[in-house]
Amino acid sequence: MGIENAISVMNSGKLHRYNTEEGEISITSQLEVLFSKWQGAKYCLACTSGGVAIQLALRSSGVKPGDKVLANAFTLAPVPGAIENVGAKAVLIDINDNFHIDLNDLELKAKSSGSKFLLLSHMRGHMTNMNKLVNLCNSLNIKIIEDCAHTMGAKWAGKRSGNFGVVSAFSTQTYKHINSGEGGFLTTDNDEIIAKAIIHSGSYMLYGRHASSPSENIFDQVKLETANFSGRMDNLRSSVLIPQLEELDKKVTQWNKLYNVLNDNLKKQNGIFFPNRDSDEYFVGSSIQFRIDSLNNEQIKSFINNCKARGVELKWFGDEKPVAYTSRYDSWKYLDNIPRLANTLRILAKTFDMRIPLTFTVQDCNIISKIIIEELQKVQN
Ligand SMILES: *Cc1c(COP(=O)(O)O)cnc(C)c1O
């Protein structure tokens, strides 16, 4: 389906989202309407990447250069990068053993910094208690911007992740839940935020061609004051995302099935620690994280190498030098203030991570768990 759609877009030559006939709704606009309906948000804007969606979410919700933005320290590099891009200052918050933002540290740093914004990453799909978080942020008059790169499809107490803050960002990059190579979505219920985000994304004065958008008078209030940062999604990528959206719920079920096989096998082994999952948390098990506190760095390196030699690729968040993806906040040296966050450092030092591609079968997951347990026992002896 995706391939046929892509060929048809290429045959039409209309790859640009604003290359439409009178009255025609572009494929990108159609995708935005479909995603906003699926997500249960009023509006959606498709962007060039998840990082761009975060940047536009920050700008459109009122973050200005020099403003402080609270953010959990366990996240991926595009998050502090988006804050930097806006000229704002990241105030990093510690995490707890469940990989969640530490609400006490959040309250403390919100008060000491005076920040009015929280950019919350549901990192690796672990959602904190959203009722508590929203209540705390409301009491501190803080706007929540959700980074749902790992929680497209996840819910807290039946409500989709991405519907708790004023605006949210998603990624459609290859390693996320739907795949257009690169891409991202911004969703919101707020008329002014979506109008600004559309203009920031590079709509020129063609915003009227967005089907997922507020009335003209909202644009009239912001269109001349809002800079064009050129971050539009194109019709080719949109055309491959539409059929994937239809498959997403089925994929989530399959991810969770595979996750549960790995989790059930591995948690039987002494010394492997899994975070708590609240019964209100409906997560998407597209990757798995666990901690092994008893291993020292030498043992960890042998364990990873030996697993890799048998075809099991584990990522470790504790390496002194960032390898491949950077999720170690202390490697983002361009930040003004790099605090010492004792729990984040302690937890990441012993945390392993594995992606669960849907090409894996239940049998693969059984073999993978067996290899991990055998290699762990070897380095422990
Ligand atoms: C992937 C990711 C993003 C956005 O990534 P892009 O590559 O820009 O689409 C943002 N936050 C987290 C936590 C991510 O993993």
The ligand as an SDF file (V2000), in Angstrom:
LIG
                    3D

 15 15  0  0  0  0  0  0  0  0999 V2000
   13.8150   10.0980   18.1800 C   0  0  0  0  0  0  0  0  0  0  0  0
   13.5570   11.0130   19.2870 C   0  0  0  0  0  0  0  0  0  0  0  0
   13.1900   12.3510   19.0750 C   0  0  0  0  0  0  0  0  0  0  0  0
   13.0730   13.0020   17.7340 C   0  0  0  0  0  0  0  0  0  0  0  0
   13.8920   12.4760   16.8090 O   0  0  0  0  0  0  0  0  0  0  0  0
   14.0190   12.8240   15.2690 P   0  0  0  0  0  0  0  0  0  0  0  0
   15.1450   11.9650   14.8630 O   0  0  0  0  0  0  0  0  0  0  0  0
   14.3090   14.2880   15.1970 O   0  0  0  0  0  0  0  0  0  0  0  0
   12.7310   12.4960   14.5870 O   0  0  0  0  0  0  0  0  0  0  0  0
   12.9020   13.1040   20.1850 C   0  0  0  0  0  0  0  0  0  0  0  0
   12.9530   12.6060   21.4160 N   0  0  0  0  0  0  0  0  0  0  0  0
   13.3040   11.3450   21.6660 C   0  0  0  0  0  0  0  0  0  0  0  0
   13.3010   10.8590   23.0740 C   0  0  0  0  0  0  0  0  0  0  0  0
   13.6280   10.5000   20.6130 C   0  0  0  0  0  0  0  0  0  0  0  0
   14.0070    9.2550   20.8670 O   0  0  0  0  0  0  0  0  0  0  0  0
  1  2  1  0
  2  3  1  0
  2 14  2  0
  3  4  1  0
  3 10  2  0
  4  5  1  0
  5  6  1  0
  6  7  2  0
  6  8  1  0
  6  9  1  0
 10 11  1  0
 11 12  2  0
 12 13  1  0
 12 14  1  0
 14 15  1  0
M  END
$$$$
